[in-house]
Amino acid sequence: MQHVARYDAAGDRPLAHGRTADFVTLTKPRLNSLVLVTTVAAYYLGGGNELPWLRLIHAIIGTALVAAGASALNQFWERETDRLMRRTESRPLPDRRMHPQDAMWFGVALSALGVADLALGVNQLTAIVALLTLASYVFLYTPLKLRTSLSTIVGAIPGALPAVIGWAAATNSLSIGGWTLFGIVFMWQMPHFLAIAWMFRDDYARAGIPLLPVVQPDGRTTAHQAVLYAAGLIPVSFLPTAVGLASAYYLVGAIALGAILLVLGLEFANTRGMPAARRLFLGTIIYLPLLWAVMLTDHFLHR
């Protein structure tokens, strides 16, 4: 159901209803569902199946709140550029259905509650990692998007830190296992982001966001980097076996999934067409949950 409300810039209130749905939209629930999948997977790989359920519940709730708050604050800062892009112009802030300060305080409140829940219900280390994730996403990645195409690499850091959050929640440490999972998510994000950037390059250009397809419109560098990161993801995905998180059986699934993603990247590099970019994007969406499923199954069967 479409909202008919608009924020009156000269007044104090939105002009109609639909605020609950708009606040939910600020949290980016679909995007952050994958954040929670990563956090839970890392928690169990860290030995979380042997820990109290209450700790897992707090880890999920706290991480969800921080991720939702970060999304709201990101949209608060990007409301003007979002207004210039078709894919984001109908969000609550660019569509003027919500006062910017409402979104800002909503994001601050969710973030604070999430960090507090992690500190009190899980451990202080997990809360610190979550706070660093929030800060790097909102105060580093978000402003860099308007300045350099390298922002994509910077943004992959907070995007991969939920793996460390889950690991720290289970182990109260920042040991090699957590950073191994971080490396997988970091590498996975790059072809994912590059496919999105190519699909919506006209929108990003209209908003003045200098992502790689905007800076180099022929798409060669974008495609080459997508292939490079997809290829690099394959050996990185072997690391769980190297550090003892998975057995050699896991490698079969990791190789198969990595090969499929690499083929999709090569197809995109060969055609640089919209259908190939969409297939690469969908491939990345499917890849990560399947890799977690393979890793967790192997972990439980062969630990």
Backbone bond lengths (Angstrom), bond angles and torsions (degrees), N, CA, C in turn:
res aa  C-N    CA-C-N  psi(-1)  N-CA   C-N-CA  omega(-1)  CA-C   N-CA-C  phi
1 M - - - 1.470 - - 1.509 109.13 -
2 Q 1.311 116.28 127.18 1.451 120.90 -176.31 1.520 111.02 -79.25
3 H 1.336 115.27 139.91 1.461 120.03 176.02 1.526 109.44 -78.75
4 V 1.326 115.62 143.51 1.462 120.28 175.31 1.511 110.39 -109.55
5 A 1.323 116.55 0.13 1.458 119.88 -177.31 1.516 111.21 -73.99
6 R 1.304 116.65 149.19 1.453 123.63 173.70 1.517 108.20 -139.25
7 Y 1.332 116.51 144.58 1.448 119.34 176.53 1.514 109.03 -83.78
8 D 1.312 115.81 129.19 1.460 121.96 178.26 1.526 107.87 -86.50
9 A 1.336 116.75 108.75 1.467 121.25 -175.68 1.521 111.85 -61.73
10 A 1.307 117.40 -22.14 1.465 120.04 -179.22 1.521 111.95 -92.97
11 G 1.354 116.18 -7.08 1.453 119.17 -177.11 1.508 112.26 -113.53
12 D 1.326 116.15 -159.68 1.449 121.05 -173.21 1.521 113.94 -116.32
13 R 1.333 119.05 -15.57 1.453 120.67 -170.85 1.528 110.58 -132.75
14 P 1.347 117.05 156.43 1.452 119.68 168.19 1.523 109.25 -62.27
15 L 1.310 116.09 157.66 1.455 120.38 -173.06 1.516 113.86 -90.08
16 A 1.363 118.85 -8.83 1.458 119.52 -179.81 1.523 109.59 -157.13
17 H 1.329 115.77 -170.04 1.458 121.00 -173.31 1.529 110.94 -86.47
18 G 1.338 115.39 -170.90 1.457 120.69 178.82 1.509 113.05 100.45
19 R 1.338 117.38 14.16 1.469 120.30 -174.34 1.526 112.11 -68.88
20 T 1.311 117.88 -35.98 1.457 119.53 -179.28 1.523 110.59 -61.13
21 A 1.330 115.95 -47.05 1.460 120.06 178.71 1.523 110.96 -62.45
22 D 1.325 117.03 -35.86 1.456 120.47 179.94 1.528 111.48 -68.13
23 F 1.322 117.13 -39.63 1.463 119.52 177.05 1.529 110.65 -65.00
24 V 1.325 116.57 -38.65 1.470 119.87 175.95 1.525 110.02 -62.38
25 T 1.328 117.07 -41.49 1.466 121.06 178.97 1.521 111.66 -59.24
26 L 1.333 116.57 -36.82 1.463 120.43 178.98 1.524 112.50 -60.75
27 T 1.312 117.47 -26.14 1.464 120.56 -176.10 1.526 112.98 -84.45
28 K 1.328 118.59 -7.14 1.474 123.31 -178.82 1.536 111.25 49.10
29 P 1.323 117.49 63.01 1.472 120.30 -173.66 1.522 114.14 -60.94
30 R 1.326 118.57 -38.06 1.467 119.28 -178.77 1.518 111.33 -67.45
31 L 1.325 116.43 -44.08 1.460 120.31 178.88 1.524 110.84 -63.64
32 N 1.313 116.88 -43.95 1.461 120.26 -175.16 1.524 113.25 -77.67
33 S 1.319 117.45 -11.33 1.468 118.79 173.83 1.521 110.66 -63.42
34 L 1.327 117.42 -35.35 1.461 120.65 177.71 1.528 110.90 -71.28
35 V 1.327 117.06 -30.84 1.466 121.24 174.13 1.529 109.69 -60.53
36 L 1.321 116.37 -44.01 1.460 120.48 -178.77 1.528 111.62 -69.50
37 V 1.326 117.05 -37.36 1.462 119.94 176.27 1.524 109.87 -59.61
38 T 1.332 116.50 -44.59 1.461 121.14 179.20 1.524 111.20 -63.28
39 T 1.333 117.05 -43.49 1.464 121.39 -179.66 1.524 111.12 -61.88
40 V 1.321 116.62 -46.24 1.468 120.79 -179.06 1.530 110.84 -65.73
41 A 1.339 116.74 -42.04 1.465 119.85 178.65 1.521 110.82 -60.29
42 A 1.331 116.75 -45.86 1.467 120.20 179.64 1.518 111.25 -65.10
43 Y 1.321 117.06 -35.62 1.468 121.40 178.36 1.533 110.50 -61.15
44 Y 1.316 116.54 -48.13 1.457 119.61 -178.94 1.519 111.98 -69.38
45 L 1.312 117.28 -36.41 1.466 119.72 177.82 1.527 110.82 -66.17
46 G 1.319 116.21 -26.37 1.456 120.18 176.53 1.521 113.08 -80.27
47 G 1.322 117.07 1.22 1.458 120.88 179.39 1.497 113.37 103.94
48 G 1.346 116.08 16.13 1.457 120.47 -173.98 1.506 114.97 -66.17
49 N 1.354 118.65 -18.79 1.464 120.33 179.05 1.531 111.78 -67.66
50 E 1.326 116.46 -15.37 1.464 120.42 179.39 1.533 111.57 -100.58
51 L 1.319 117.36 5.70 1.459 121.69 -176.75 1.522 110.71 -105.30
52 P 1.336 118.05 164.27 1.469 120.76 179.42 1.530 111.99 -59.75
53 W 1.331 115.78 140.09 1.460 120.46 179.25 1.528 112.32 -60.10
54 L 1.326 116.23 -31.31 1.459 119.80 -177.53 1.523 110.97 -61.71
55 R 1.316 117.21 -35.18 1.460 119.36 178.91 1.527 110.59 -65.93
56 L 1.324 117.36 -41.79 1.461 120.92 177.49 1.525 110.76 -61.98
57 I 1.333 116.68 -42.36 1.466 120.10 179.95 1.529 110.22 -60.83
58 H 1.331 116.97 -44.71 1.460 119.60 178.13 1.531 110.92 -65.31
59 A 1.319 117.36 -37.70 1.466 120.16 178.46 1.525 110.93 -62.36
60 I 1.326 116.43 -41.23 1.470 120.47 179.82 1.523 110.64 -68.57
61 I 1.329 116.72 -48.60 1.464 120.06 -177.46 1.530 110.62 -64.31
62 G 1.326 116.59 -47.43 1.463 119.63 -178.79 1.512 112.47 -61.81
63 T 1.333 117.03 -44.89 1.461 120.52 179.01 1.519 111.12 -64.57
64 A 1.340 116.85 -41.10 1.465 120.27 178.61 1.523 111.39 -61.37
65 L 1.323 116.71 -41.18 1.464 120.08 -179.76 1.526 111.52 -66.88
66 V 1.327 116.89 -42.81 1.466 119.66 179.45 1.532 110.28 -65.31
67 A 1.336 116.94 -43.77 1.463 120.28 179.22 1.525 111.07 -62.90
68 A 1.329 116.45 -41.21 1.468 120.13 178.59 1.524 110.95 -65.56
69 G 1.339 116.64 -42.20 1.461 119.90 178.16 1.515 112.01 -63.55
70 A 1.328 116.50 -41.36 1.469 120.00 178.44 1.523 111.06 -62.48
71 S 1.328 116.70 -39.53 1.465 120.23 178.54 1.523 111.61 -64.36
72 A 1.323 116.48 -41.76 1.462 120.35 178.94 1.524 111.21 -64.86
73 L 1.328 116.83 -43.02 1.465 120.03 179.73 1.523 111.20 -67.81
74 N 1.321 116.76 -36.40 1.457 120.65 175.61 1.520 111.07 -60.51
75 Q 1.323 116.90 -43.75 1.468 120.00 179.27 1.520 111.43 -69.72
76 F 1.330 116.90 -31.02 1.463 119.81 175.43 1.530 110.07 -61.83
77 W 1.332 117.20 -47.30 1.460 120.43 -178.28 1.527 112.40 -70.68
78 E 1.330 117.03 -29.77 1.461 120.21 -174.12 1.530 113.28 -101.09
79 R 1.317 117.45 17.42 1.462 119.23 -174.14 1.524 113.22 -62.82
80 E 1.316 117.91 -32.19 1.468 119.40 -179.46 1.525 111.74 -74.81
81 T 1.327 117.41 -43.63 1.466 119.19 177.32 1.527 110.75 -69.55
82 D 1.332 117.74 -33.54 1.466 120.24 177.13 1.523 110.73 -61.72
83 R 1.309 116.47 -31.39 1.465 120.44 -179.77 1.531 111.38 -66.58
84 L 1.319 117.58 -22.01 1.456 122.10 -176.65 1.519 113.57 -91.61
85 M 1.345 117.21 -7.18 1.460 120.05 -176.23 1.525 111.03 -112.65
86 R 1.325 116.63 135.67 1.456 120.54 -178.17 1.521 112.12 -61.60
87 R 1.337 116.72 -37.31 1.461 119.59 -175.96 1.520 112.86 -71.37
88 T 1.333 118.51 -15.50 1.464 121.31 -176.97 1.525 113.76 -125.06
89 E 1.323 118.09 -3.86 1.468 119.99 -173.27 1.525 113.25 -66.28
90 S 1.344 116.99 -19.74 1.464 118.86 -179.02 1.524 112.71 -92.88
91 R 1.331 118.44 4.13 1.459 120.78 175.43 1.528 109.74 -64.57
92 P 1.329 117.88 158.92 1.467 120.10 -173.40 1.526 114.95 -56.38
93 L 1.328 118.41 -40.34 1.467 120.00 -176.73 1.524 113.12 -75.86
94 P 1.332 119.95 -51.62 1.469 117.88 178.34 1.529 113.29 -64.52
95 D 1.332 116.39 -27.19 1.468 119.94 178.68 1.525 111.89 -84.86
96 R 1.354 116.41 2.08 1.463 122.96 175.93 1.532 112.91 60.85
97 R 1.331 115.95 32.29 1.460 119.43 175.48 1.519 111.27 -89.96
98 M 1.329 116.97 -8.71 1.455 121.06 -175.73 1.516 109.59 -141.84
99 H 1.318 115.90 142.45 1.459 120.61 175.80 1.532 108.50 -70.45
100 P 1.334 118.79 133.68 1.468 120.52 -179.44 1.521 114.19 -54.53
101 Q 1.342 117.28 -37.65 1.457 118.63 -179.23 1.527 112.31 -66.96
102 D 1.329 117.07 -30.41 1.465 119.80 175.77 1.523 110.14 -62.62
103 A 1.328 115.86 -43.38 1.462 120.39 179.45 1.521 110.93 -66.55
104 M 1.338 116.33 -40.48 1.462 119.59 -178.93 1.527 110.93 -62.99
105 W 1.321 117.72 -49.83 1.460 120.33 -177.84 1.523 111.94 -69.07
106 F 1.319 116.47 -30.90 1.459 120.73 174.18 1.530 109.83 -62.14
107 G 1.334 116.55 -45.73 1.457 120.63 178.27 1.518 112.76 -64.53
108 V 1.333 116.54 -41.76 1.469 121.00 178.73 1.531 110.19 -62.83
109 A 1.331 116.10 -44.45 1.466 119.99 -177.88 1.526 111.52 -64.45
110 L 1.328 117.02 -45.96 1.463 120.09 179.15 1.524 110.84 -61.60
111 S 1.313 116.96 -44.44 1.462 121.31 -178.87 1.527 111.00 -62.09
112 A 1.335 116.59 -45.88 1.467 120.84 -179.20 1.526 111.05 -63.59
113 L 1.326 116.57 -42.87 1.463 120.31 178.66 1.528 111.14 -63.10
114 G 1.328 115.38 -40.75 1.456 119.62 -179.53 1.518 112.56 -64.84
115 V 1.338 116.85 -47.01 1.465 120.68 179.22 1.533 110.08 -62.76
116 A 1.342 116.83 -41.41 1.466 120.27 179.35 1.528 111.22 -64.26
117 D 1.326 117.18 -41.37 1.456 120.62 179.90 1.531 110.73 -63.85
118 L 1.321 117.20 -40.76 1.464 120.24 178.40 1.531 111.33 -66.55
119 A 1.331 116.11 -40.04 1.465 119.66 -179.26 1.522 111.65 -66.28
120 L 1.333 116.87 -40.68 1.466 120.92 -175.04 1.522 112.43 -88.29
121 G 1.332 117.53 -33.53 1.455 120.90 -174.43 1.505 115.18 -98.97
122 V 1.348 117.35 -15.74 1.465 120.63 -178.29 1.527 108.93 -121.30
123 N 1.316 117.28 -86.99 1.462 122.25 173.00 1.531 108.59 -165.86
124 Q 1.310 116.25 163.82 1.462 121.01 -175.00 1.524 111.98 -67.44
125 L 1.332 117.60 -33.67 1.462 120.03 -179.81 1.527 111.02 -62.20
126 T 1.317 116.59 -43.29 1.464 120.54 178.41 1.526 110.40 -61.23
127 A 1.325 116.93 -41.51 1.464 120.74 178.78 1.522 111.10 -63.09
128 I 1.329 117.13 -39.66 1.471 121.06 179.64 1.524 110.55 -65.41
129 V 1.331 117.28 -43.72 1.470 120.20 179.11 1.524 110.03 -63.46
130 A 1.334 117.14 -41.09 1.464 120.46 178.59 1.524 110.87 -63.88
131 L 1.324 116.63 -39.64 1.463 120.35 178.67 1.525 111.10 -65.66
132 L 1.321 117.44 -39.66 1.464 121.29 176.32 1.529 110.88 -65.64
133 T 1.324 116.60 -37.08 1.467 120.92 176.63 1.523 110.37 -61.46
134 L 1.321 115.47 -47.80 1.463 121.08 178.98 1.519 111.37 -60.24
135 A 1.339 116.87 -48.77 1.463 121.32 -176.18 1.525 111.42 -64.04
136 S 1.329 117.19 -42.97 1.464 119.51 -177.99 1.528 111.14 -69.03
137 Y 1.321 117.21 -32.08 1.457 120.68 179.11 1.531 112.16 -72.72
138 V 1.325 115.18 -46.29 1.466 119.96 -173.89 1.532 112.34 -81.93
139 F 1.328 116.75 -42.86 1.461 119.85 -171.39 1.532 114.79 -101.03
140 L 1.330 116.88 -9.87 1.462 119.45 178.37 1.527 111.05 -114.47
141 Y 1.320 116.07 -61.11 1.464 119.95 -178.11 1.525 112.73 -63.52
142 T 1.335 117.83 -47.57 1.466 120.93 -175.40 1.528 113.03 -58.22
143 P 1.342 120.57 -50.68 1.470 118.46 178.46 1.529 113.54 -69.06
144 L 1.333 117.76 -29.18 1.463 120.14 -179.77 1.527 112.57 -68.62
145 K 1.322 118.05 -22.35 1.465 120.67 -179.25 1.515 112.61 -58.62
146 L 1.330 116.81 -29.78 1.461 120.23 -179.73 1.522 112.58 -88.42
147 R 1.336 117.91 0.96 1.464 120.34 -172.81 1.519 114.77 -118.82
148 T 1.326 117.43 -32.66 1.458 118.42 -173.07 1.526 111.34 -154.24
149 S 1.321 115.91 148.55 1.460 120.64 175.56 1.523 111.53 -69.72
150 L 1.331 117.35 -17.39 1.463 121.46 177.79 1.524 112.31 -69.40
151 S 1.330 116.81 -7.97 1.463 120.06 178.37 1.526 111.15 -59.15
152 T 1.340 116.66 -27.76 1.456 119.85 178.92 1.527 111.02 -60.94
153 I 1.326 116.29 -42.50 1.466 120.62 178.90 1.520 110.10 -67.22
154 V 1.339 115.85 -42.23 1.466 120.12 178.48 1.527 110.35 -61.87
155 G 1.323 116.78 -42.63 1.461 120.92 -178.96 1.515 113.51 -65.96
156 A 1.336 116.42 -23.65 1.461 119.55 178.52 1.526 112.03 -70.27
157 I 1.331 117.42 -18.13 1.467 120.15 179.51 1.531 110.93 -70.29
158 P 1.347 119.82 -58.11 1.472 117.64 175.74 1.522 112.23 -63.33
159 G 1.332 116.66 -27.31 1.456 119.10 177.78 1.516 113.18 -65.91
160 A 1.341 116.70 -28.19 1.467 120.91 -179.17 1.525 113.08 -94.79
161 L 1.318 117.82 -15.14 1.465 120.36 -176.44 1.536 114.80 -66.59
162 P 1.348 121.16 -22.20 1.465 117.99 173.53 1.527 113.94 -55.66
163 A 1.341 117.12 -28.28 1.469 119.29 174.76 1.521 110.62 -64.47
164 V 1.324 116.17 -37.83 1.463 120.59 178.45 1.526 110.21 -72.47
165 I 1.331 116.82 -34.68 1.465 120.58 176.79 1.528 109.99 -60.37
166 G 1.329 116.60 -48.26 1.453 120.08 179.71 1.523 112.64 -62.91
167 W 1.325 115.96 -40.65 1.467 120.69 179.46 1.533 110.36 -65.80
168 A 1.329 116.85 -45.27 1.462 120.90 179.85 1.521 111.25 -64.45
169 A 1.340 116.62 -34.35 1.465 119.97 178.75 1.522 111.05 -63.62
170 A 1.336 116.81 -35.90 1.464 120.77 -178.09 1.520 112.76 -83.84
171 T 1.330 116.68 -36.32 1.470 120.17 -170.30 1.522 114.52 -111.41
172 N 1.346 116.56 -14.11 1.466 121.27 -174.00 1.535 110.68 54.80
173 S 1.335 114.84 39.01 1.464 120.45 179.78 1.518 109.28 -150.23
174 L 1.337 115.14 166.41 1.466 122.03 174.36 1.528 108.82 -116.31
175 S 1.304 115.76 52.33 1.462 121.45 -175.09 1.527 111.15 -79.39
176 I 1.324 115.01 177.77 1.462 122.33 -170.16 1.523 113.02 -60.18
177 G 1.345 117.20 -33.24 1.458 119.45 -179.72 1.519 112.44 -59.36
178 G 1.329 116.80 -43.83 1.463 120.43 179.44 1.515 112.34 -64.34
179 W 1.339 116.58 -40.22 1.469 119.55 -179.89 1.528 111.48 -72.08
180 T 1.330 117.17 -27.43 1.462 120.24 173.73 1.525 110.76 -63.30
181 L 1.321 116.12 -44.77 1.467 120.64 177.71 1.523 110.81 -66.72
182 F 1.326 116.74 -37.97 1.467 121.59 175.05 1.525 110.18 -56.80
183 G 1.340 117.07 -44.87 1.455 120.95 -178.49 1.518 112.41 -61.84
184 I 1.324 116.74 -39.45 1.463 119.98 178.60 1.526 110.79 -62.95
185 V 1.329 116.50 -48.01 1.472 119.78 -177.75 1.525 110.62 -67.51
186 F 1.338 117.19 -36.67 1.459 120.46 178.25 1.530 110.49 -60.26
187 M 1.323 116.95 -50.64 1.463 120.77 -178.57 1.526 111.06 -65.42
188 W 1.313 117.18 -38.77 1.468 121.13 -179.63 1.522 111.98 -61.64
189 Q 1.319 116.45 -36.03 1.466 119.57 -175.69 1.523 113.40 -64.86
190 M 1.324 117.40 -29.33 1.459 119.16 -172.32 1.532 113.14 -65.81
191 P 1.334 120.92 -52.59 1.466 117.92 174.94 1.525 112.56 -63.37
192 H 1.329 116.39 -30.21 1.465 120.56 176.63 1.528 110.36 -63.01
193 F 1.327 117.10 -51.43 1.458 121.72 179.72 1.530 112.18 -64.18
194 L 1.325 116.32 -41.53 1.462 120.32 -177.10 1.526 111.21 -66.09
195 A 1.321 117.23 -36.15 1.466 119.98 176.03 1.527 110.60 -64.70
196 I 1.333 116.65 -43.07 1.463 120.43 177.60 1.525 110.59 -62.87
197 A 1.331 116.05 -44.94 1.464 120.28 -178.94 1.517 111.24 -60.37
198 W 1.333 117.36 -37.75 1.464 120.06 179.49 1.524 110.97 -71.30
199 M 1.335 117.49 -41.65 1.462 120.61 -178.37 1.525 111.86 -63.80
200 F 1.338 116.47 -34.30 1.468 119.90 -175.58 1.530 111.24 -114.98
201 R 1.324 116.94 30.75 1.469 120.37 -175.84 1.517 112.63 -62.50
202 D 1.329 118.16 -33.88 1.469 120.06 178.84 1.524 110.87 -66.68
203 D 1.325 116.01 -39.68 1.460 120.45 176.58 1.523 110.97 -62.20
204 Y 1.326 116.39 -47.41 1.461 120.06 -179.24 1.526 111.11 -63.41
205 A 1.316 116.74 -37.22 1.468 119.94 177.81 1.521 110.55 -65.66
206 R 1.317 116.49 -40.56 1.464 120.78 -179.94 1.528 111.15 -63.62
207 A 1.306 116.31 -33.26 1.464 120.84 -179.20 1.527 112.72 -88.38
208 G 1.326 117.59 -4.14 1.455 120.58 178.90 1.522 113.46 76.07
209 I 1.335 117.09 26.79 1.467 121.53 178.92 1.527 108.01 -95.48
210 P 1.327 118.39 113.44 1.471 121.24 -170.78 1.527 114.31 -82.97
211 L 1.338 116.42 58.65 1.451 118.30 174.00 1.525 109.79 -71.56
212 L 1.304 116.84 167.01 1.464 121.43 -171.44 1.530 113.34 -56.26
213 P 1.339 120.60 -44.01 1.466 119.18 178.40 1.530 113.77 -66.21
214 V 1.330 117.12 -19.95 1.461 120.79 176.73 1.527 110.03 -81.43
215 V 1.324 116.27 -42.73 1.459 121.50 -179.52 1.524 111.06 -69.25
216 Q 1.342 116.61 -38.28 1.464 121.94 -179.91 1.532 108.07 -126.67
217 P 1.345 116.68 85.89 1.464 121.45 -169.35 1.526 115.30 -64.94
218 D 1.341 119.21 -19.35 1.463 118.04 -179.05 1.522 112.79 -69.95
219 G 1.319 117.61 -16.00 1.452 121.49 173.70 1.512 116.02 82.77
220 R 1.325 118.11 -0.83 1.469 119.10 -177.30 1.525 111.87 -64.77
221 T 1.316 116.35 -47.22 1.463 119.27 -179.14 1.525 110.50 -65.90
222 T 1.326 117.10 -39.28 1.466 120.83 177.46 1.524 110.46 -58.97
223 A 1.327 116.14 -47.92 1.458 120.50 -178.19 1.523 111.62 -66.54
224 H 1.328 116.33 -42.50 1.459 120.05 -179.74 1.531 111.20 -62.24
225 Q 1.329 115.81 -41.35 1.463 118.48 179.14 1.525 111.46 -68.18
226 A 1.325 116.77 -36.39 1.469 119.24 177.08 1.527 110.44 -60.30
227 V 1.326 116.48 -43.06 1.463 120.56 178.21 1.524 110.40 -66.58
228 L 1.328 116.91 -43.17 1.466 121.17 -178.57 1.524 111.45 -59.48
229 Y 1.325 116.91 -46.12 1.460 119.81 -178.89 1.526 111.40 -72.00
230 A 1.332 117.53 -35.80 1.466 119.77 177.03 1.524 110.42 -64.62
231 A 1.327 116.39 -39.69 1.466 120.23 177.28 1.523 110.59 -67.91
232 G 1.334 116.82 -41.89 1.465 120.59 179.61 1.507 113.16 -66.53
233 L 1.339 116.38 -26.67 1.451 120.36 179.37 1.533 111.78 -64.67
234 I 1.320 117.27 -30.38 1.471 120.46 -176.72 1.529 111.64 -61.35
235 P 1.348 119.42 -55.95 1.476 117.11 178.25 1.532 113.29 -66.04
236 V 1.326 117.29 -31.84 1.468 119.03 177.56 1.528 110.43 -64.31
237 S 1.337 116.31 -34.89 1.468 119.51 179.74 1.524 112.35 -70.92
238 F 1.341 117.59 -11.22 1.465 120.87 175.79 1.534 112.19 -80.41
239 L 1.319 117.10 -16.32 1.463 120.86 -172.30 1.535 114.30 -60.56
240 P 1.346 120.10 -35.46 1.462 117.77 177.62 1.529 113.31 -54.32
241 T 1.324 117.00 -35.25 1.461 119.26 175.84 1.523 110.60 -69.12
242 A 1.321 116.55 -39.65 1.465 120.69 -177.89 1.524 112.17 -64.34
243 V 1.346 116.85 -32.27 1.474 119.36 -177.03 1.528 112.56 -100.63
244 G 1.327 116.97 4.84 1.448 120.19 174.43 1.507 116.71 90.78
245 L 1.333 118.38 9.75 1.461 120.49 177.95 1.527 111.90 -81.46
246 A 1.318 117.18 -20.42 1.460 121.67 -177.86 1.523 108.67 -146.07
247 S 1.324 114.81 162.25 1.462 119.92 179.19 1.520 110.13 -93.84
248 A 1.324 115.60 -177.73 1.466 120.40 178.46 1.527 111.61 -66.37
249 Y 1.335 117.56 -23.62 1.468 119.99 179.16 1.532 110.90 -63.86
250 Y 1.312 116.79 -34.65 1.465 121.21 178.35 1.521 111.53 -58.42
251 L 1.332 116.55 -32.42 1.462 120.47 -176.44 1.523 112.43 -59.58
252 V 1.319 117.25 -31.33 1.465 120.47 179.89 1.527 110.33 -60.64
253 G 1.330 115.83 -49.07 1.455 119.95 178.36 1.510 112.39 -65.95
254 A 1.344 117.04 -41.01 1.461 120.59 -179.90 1.520 111.04 -62.41
255 I 1.328 116.79 -41.70 1.468 120.58 179.39 1.520 110.67 -65.59
256 A 1.332 117.15 -44.07 1.469 120.42 -179.21 1.521 111.42 -62.91
257 L 1.323 116.93 -47.29 1.465 120.36 -179.51 1.524 111.00 -65.61
258 G 1.326 117.07 -42.61 1.455 120.22 178.75 1.510 112.68 -63.45
259 A 1.336 116.70 -38.76 1.467 120.32 179.44 1.522 111.25 -65.14
260 I 1.335 116.64 -41.46 1.471 120.20 178.50 1.524 110.51 -61.82
261 L 1.331 116.08 -45.11 1.463 119.54 -179.77 1.528 110.73 -64.38
262 L 1.318 117.26 -38.93 1.468 120.59 178.47 1.524 110.85 -64.47
263 V 1.323 117.87 -40.89 1.471 121.08 177.48 1.528 110.26 -60.76
264 L 1.327 116.46 -42.37 1.470 119.73 178.13 1.530 110.84 -63.99
265 G 1.355 116.93 -37.82 1.456 120.11 176.52 1.517 112.05 -65.65
266 L 1.322 117.02 -40.25 1.472 120.97 178.65 1.523 110.99 -66.40
267 E 1.329 116.61 -37.99 1.469 119.43 176.58 1.519 110.51 -62.85
268 F 1.318 116.55 -42.66 1.463 120.54 177.48 1.528 111.00 -62.27
269 A 1.332 116.97 -42.17 1.464 120.82 180.00 1.523 111.14 -65.62
270 N 1.320 116.54 -32.89 1.462 120.56 -177.46 1.514 112.70 -75.00
271 T 1.340 116.57 -37.54 1.470 119.71 -175.01 1.524 113.60 -105.28
272 R 1.342 114.99 -33.28 1.468 121.63 -173.25 1.529 111.76 51.49
273 G 1.317 114.82 32.86 1.454 120.62 -179.98 1.511 111.69 -98.02
274 M 1.324 116.01 163.57 1.451 120.97 -179.24 1.531 112.92 -63.95
275 P 1.359 119.22 -42.08 1.470 118.31 178.45 1.533 112.68 -59.89
276 A 1.324 116.67 -41.49 1.471 119.74 179.56 1.521 110.93 -67.21
277 A 1.322 117.90 -36.92 1.467 121.19 177.72 1.518 110.19 -64.89
278 R 1.329 117.02 -41.06 1.469 120.15 178.60 1.523 111.04 -64.73
279 R 1.328 116.44 -40.66 1.469 119.05 179.04 1.530 110.79 -64.65
280 L 1.330 116.83 -39.59 1.460 119.69 177.07 1.525 110.05 -64.00
281 F 1.315 116.97 -43.44 1.470 120.84 178.39 1.525 111.13 -59.60
282 L 1.327 116.65 -49.09 1.466 120.28 179.83 1.522 110.76 -64.83
283 G 1.331 116.49 -35.34 1.460 120.13 177.50 1.517 111.82 -61.70
284 T 1.333 116.89 -39.79 1.463 119.52 178.61 1.524 111.08 -68.49
285 I 1.327 117.05 -36.26 1.463 120.97 179.10 1.529 110.44 -63.05
286 I 1.328 116.62 -37.96 1.461 121.11 -178.71 1.525 111.46 -80.08
287 Y 1.327 116.41 -35.16 1.464 121.64 -172.89 1.522 112.88 -57.05
288 L 1.320 117.78 -52.52 1.465 119.88 -170.32 1.527 113.31 -64.84
289 P 1.350 119.90 -49.21 1.470 117.69 177.44 1.525 112.78 -60.06
290 L 1.338 117.19 -36.11 1.461 119.79 178.93 1.529 110.96 -67.54
291 L 1.325 117.07 -39.74 1.464 119.46 178.31 1.525 110.47 -64.09
292 W 1.346 116.79 -42.07 1.470 119.04 176.85 1.517 110.38 -61.04
293 A 1.339 117.08 -41.19 1.461 120.82 -179.26 1.532 111.28 -62.38
294 V 1.333 115.80 -43.81 1.465 120.26 178.96 1.527 110.11 -64.34
295 M 1.332 116.65 -44.47 1.462 120.84 -177.52 1.529 111.54 -66.00
296 L 1.319 116.70 -43.40 1.462 120.05 -179.06 1.530 111.23 -67.30
297 T 1.329 116.23 -41.58 1.464 119.73 178.04 1.519 110.90 -60.51
298 D 1.320 115.56 -46.10 1.461 119.91 178.50 1.527 111.21 -63.46
299 H 1.329 115.58 -40.52 1.467 120.47 -178.45 1.531 110.95 -61.22
300 F 1.326 116.58 -43.00 1.456 120.08 -177.63 1.525 112.08 -74.76
301 L 1.337 117.54 -31.25 1.459 120.98 -176.93 1.526 112.88 -81.55
302 H 1.331 116.03 -29.31 1.463 118.86 -171.25 1.527 114.21 -122.33
303 R 1.310 117.67 12.30 1.473 118.87 -179.68 1.521 111.37 -73.61
